[in-house]
Amino acid sequence: MTVNEKIGARLRFIRQRNRLSQRELAKRAGVVNSTISLIKSGQTNPSVGALKRILDAIPISLADLFSLKEQGREQIFFKNKDLTEMGKGVVSYLQIIRLVVQCKL
């Protein structure tokens, strides 16, 4: 994946996470919709100024764009080995134990 494609993928992730359409983001940033589309697809290398205007419209900083970690897909089905026994006796309680860390941007 090229640098342009990585920037585009991160911008798409952040835009979708904030429930913004390409059109809405372009309108807020004061750029044409095709600019967002070209960045998203990795076909253009946005200037720092243009990228800053787009991110200000979300709002998110340049540092956050590059440091934000995308969450993996949510696991729906679990194997028995993934579960922890929570009770013993007549009824067995198996539970998923996960550490969830939330951060606000």
N, C-alpha and C positions, 0 to 999 in steps of 0.2 A: 504494500500500500504506500503510495507516495505521500509526501507531506501535505500537498493540496487535498488529497482524498481524506487524510486524517482530520484536517481542519474541517472539511465539509461534513464528515461523519459526526464530529463532535458538535458542530453547529446544529445539525439536524436533530441529534439527541437532545440538546438543550432546548431547541425550539419546540419539539414535541413534548418534552417534559413540562414546559410552560404552557402547553396547549395553544400554541400560536400557529396559524397557517403561514405559508411562505408569503402570501399577499399581506397579511396583517403585520408580519415582521418587517417587510419592505416598507410598508406605509409608515410604521412607527420610526424606522431608521432614516427615512427620507431618501431611499434608493429605489430603483426600479425592481420589479419582481424577478426579472431575468438575472440580476446581479446575485440575488440569493440562490437562485437555481444553479447558476454556474459555479458558485462557491460550493454548494451542496454536492454537486456531481464531481468536484475536483478538477473542473475544466479551466479554472482561473486561479491566479494567485492574488488574493486580496491584499491591498496595502494595509499597513497597520492602522492608518486613519480610518479607512472604510470598515475594517473589522471592528474597530473601537466604536464607531457610530452604530453598527449593527448590534453589538453586545450591550451598549448603553440602552438600547430600545427594549432589552429583555427584562431587567438589567442584570448583567453579570460582568465581572472584570476579565481582562485578558488572562490574568494569572489563574483565575478559576476555570477558564475555558481549557487551559492546558493541564490543570491538576485534577479536574473532576474525573472521578471513576464511574464508568457506566456499570449499572447493576446487571448481573446476569439474569437469565430467564428464571422465573419462579418455578421451583420444583413442585409438581402436583402429586406425583406418585412416589412413595417411599418403600424401600425394602425393609424387612424386619430388622436387619442389622443396623439400619439408620435410626431406629426408634429406641427409646429408653424406657425401661420398666418403671412405672410410677406406683404400682400397688401390687400386692400379692394376696393370695387367698382364692376365694371362689371366682372373683372377677379380676381379670388382668387389665391394667391400664397402660397402654403404650403411648408415649408422647414424643413429639419432635422437640428436641432441645436445640435452639439456635440462639446465638448472640446477635441481636439486631442493633446496629448503630445507625442513628439518624443524624443528619447534619442539615442545617439550613444554609442556603446560599444567599 
